[in-house]
Amino acid sequence: MAKLGWIGLGNMGRGMCKNLVEKGNLRTHLIIFNRTQKRAADLQAKLPSGKSTVASNLEEVVEKSDIIFTCLGDDAAIIDTIANAVKTNVKGKLFVDCSTVHPDTTNMLTKTIEAQGAAFVACPVFGAPAMADNGQLICVFAGPKSETDKIRPYMKGVMGRANIDYSDQSPGQATTLKLIGNTMILNMVESLAEAHTVAEKSKLGTDNLHQFVEAMFPGPYTAYSTRMTSGDYHKRDEPLFAVDLALKDAKHALSLANASGARMRSIEVAEGHLSDVKKEKGTKGDLAGIYGAVRQESGLKYDN
């Protein structure tokens, strides 16, 4: 049975580790590592006793693991992590990256890892932190089938509710889908923000609009509508989808479109509103804060 390691314990990584430990039928401890050691220690305290080990450094988790999962915030973080990871002997190991990064970054990581005799699979996921906690993510994996088969037992039914299987396709295909998929989420938030703002200003009322959203668009639309009407988008101490990460995704998507000879005008609008969120809330800004930006643009206060 392969020994698993996990690097990166943000909002998504913590929930994914929880489900690996609780439902992954691991025969050995899950080795966890985070740059901020306290976060790793806090997670270990919440996991079932004797099911995880905190690594003291990056080298330890890489050396002791056969399959190393990474889930980091941006391209710079994963590039730096892999550059340091492959300084040890990684021949025969498998790296699985769940980060949302540009496909060019994914393809570069593939070359870096394979040059050291290791294998690589890209495995970004769709879903909010609550879905990560509940094992309800959509897992997208791409890479050699001989390697994706090794992680398949930890996907649907453990960390996720569904798989999108791109076995034997380039790892960059998975992150390409992730970016395009995230533009649909950005557009959803943008349309809800505009609709709720017009509902308030036209005197229809946001509660009346929310009833329609619940009836017509159950699921993510209703969840984001609730976050807007309840004020959750501006009240949280820790964002669910940090504005910096949302801006990163928007910029990557626009770059991808431009390189492909296409244009995503709606994402250009969303990027502008995300920049307004960043100015208003700083690092505490949230994707759902697009609602506040649209409200300000329409003569209302950012906070509802």
Residue pairs with C-beta under 8 A, 6 or more apart in sequence:
1 26
1 27
1 28
2 66
2 67
2 150
3 28
3 31
3 64
3 65
3 66
3 67
4 20
4 24
4 26
4 28
4 30
4 31
4 65
4 66
4 67
4 68
4 69
4 154
5 30
5 31
5 32
5 33
5 55
5 61
5 62
5 64
5 65
5 67
5 68
5 69
6 13
6 16
6 17
6 20
6 30
6 31
6 32
6 33
6 61
6 68
6 69
6 70
6 71
7 33
7 34
7 58
7 61
7 68
7 69
7 70
7 71
7 72
7 81
8 34
8 70
8 71
8 72
8 73
8 77
8 81
8 98
8 99
9 17
9 32
9 34
9 39
9 40
9 43
9 71
10 71
10 72
10 73
11 129
11 132
11 238
11 240
12 71
12 98
12 125
12 127
12 129
12 132
13 34
13 71
13 98
13 132
14 39
14 43
14 132
14 133
15 129
15 130
15 131
15 132
15 133
15 134
15 135
16 69
16 71
16 98
16 125
16 132
16 137
16 159
17 30
17 32
17 43
17 47
17 52
18 43
18 46
18 47
18 133
19 132
19 133
19 135
19 158
19 159
20 26
20 30
20 154
20 158
20 159
21 30
21 47
21 48
21 51
21 52
22 47
22 48
23 135
23 157
23 158
24 30
24 153
24 154
24 158
25 153
26 51
29 50
29 51
29 52
29 53
30 47
30 51
30 52
30 53
31 52
31 53
31 54
31 55
31 60
31 61
31 64
31 65
32 40
32 43
32 44
32 52
32 53
32 54
32 55
32 61
33 40
33 54
33 55
33 57
33 58
33 60
33 61
34 40
34 43
37 54
37 56
40 54
40 55
41 54
43 52
44 52
44 53
44 54
55 61
55 64
58 81
58 84
58 85
59 84
59 87
59 88
61 68
62 68
62 85
62 88
62 90
62 93
63 88
63 89
65 93
66 92
66 93
66 94
67 93
67 94
67 96
67 150
67 151
68 85
68 93
68 94
68 95
68 96
69 96
69 97
69 98
69 123
70 78
70 81
70 82
70 95
70 96
70 97
70 98
70 99
71 97
71 98
71 99
72 78
72 81
72 99
73 99
73 242
73 244
73 245
74 99
74 101
74 244
74 245
74 248
75 99
75 101
75 102
75 105
75 248
77 99
78 97
78 99
78 101
78 105
78 109
79 105
79 108
79 109
82 95
82 109
82 112
82 113
83 112
85 95
86 112
86 113
86 116
86 118
90 113
90 116
90 117
90 118
91 116
91 117
91 118
92 117
92 118
93 118
93 119
94 118
94 119
94 120
94 121
94 147
94 150
94 151
95 109
95 113
95 118
95 119
95 120
95 121
96 120
96 121
96 122
96 123
96 141
96 151
97 106
97 109
97 120
97 121
97 122
97 123
97 124
97 171
98 123
98 124
98 125
99 124
100 124
100 175
100 178
100 179
100 182
100 245
100 248
100 249
101 175
101 252
102 175
102 179
102 252
102 255
102 256
103 172
103 173
103 175
103 176
103 179
103 256
104 172
105 175
106 122
106 171
106 172
106 174
106 175
107 170
107 171
107 172
109 120
109 171
110 120
110 122
110 143
110 170
110 171
110 172
113 119
113 120
114 120
119 143
119 144
119 146
119 147
120 143
120 147
120 171
121 141
121 142
121 143
121 144
121 147
121 148
121 151
121 171
122 140
122 141
122 142
122 143
122 171
122 172
122 173
122 174
122 175
123 139
123 140
123 141
123 142
123 151
123 155
123 174
124 140
124 174
124 175
124 177
124 178
125 132
125 137
125 138
125 139
125 140
125 159
125 160
126 137
126 138
126 140
126 178
126 181
127 136
127 137
127 138
127 160
128 223
128 240
128 241
129 240
131 137
132 159
135 157
135 158
135 159
135 160
135 161
136 160
136 161
137 159
137 160
137 161
138 160
138 161
138 162
138 163
138 164
139 155
139 156
139 159
139 160
139 162
139 163
139 164
140 163
140 164
140 166
140 174
140 177
140 178
141 148
141 151
141 152
141 155
141 163
141 164
141 165
141 166
141 167
141 174
142 148
142 166
142 167
142 169
142 170
142 171
142 172
142 173
142 174
143 167
143 169
143 171
144 167
144 168
145 167
145 168
148 165
148 167
149 167
152 163
155 163
156 162
156 163
164 177
166 173
166 174
166 177
176 256
179 249
179 252
179 253
179 256
180 253
180 256
182 249
182 253
183 249
183 250
183 253
183 264
183 266
183 267
185 220
185 287
186 246
186 249
186 250
186 253
186 266
186 267
186 270
186 287
187 266
187 267
187 270
188 220
188 221
188 224
189 224
189 270
189 287
189 288
189 290
189 291
190 266
190 269
190 270
190 273
190 290
190 294
192 213
192 221
192 224
192 225
192 228
192 291
193 228
193 273
193 290
193 291
193 293
193 294
193 295
194 294
195 209
196 206
196 209
196 210
196 225
196 228
196 229
196 291
197 291
197 294
197 295
197 298
197 300
198 204
198 298
199 205
199 206
199 208
199 209
200 206
200 295
200 300
201 298
201 299
201 300
206 228
206 229
206 304
207 229
209 225
210 222
210 225
210 226
210 229
213 221
213 222
213 225
214 222
214 225
224 288
226 232
227 233
227 240
227 288
228 288
228 291
228 304
229 304
231 303
231 304
232 288
233 286
233 288
233 289
233 291
233 292
234 281
234 286
234 289
234 292
234 302
234 303
234 304
236 284
236 286
237 284
238 284
239 284
239 285
239 286
239 287
240 286
240 287
240 288
241 286
241 287
241 288
242 283
242 285
242 286
242 287
243 274
243 277
243 278
243 281
243 283
243 285
243 286
243 287
243 289
244 278
244 283
244 285
246 274
246 287
247 271
247 274
247 275
247 278
250 267
250 270
250 271
250 274
251 271
253 264
253 267
254 264
254 267
254 268
254 271
257 263
257 264
257 267
270 290
273 290
273 293
273 294
273 297
274 285
274 287
274 290
274 293
276 293
276 296
276 297
277 285
277 286
277 289
277 290
277 292
277 293
278 285
280 289
280 292
280 293
280 296
280 302
281 289
281 292
289 302
291 304
292 302
292 303
292 304
293 302
295 301
295 302
295 304
296 302
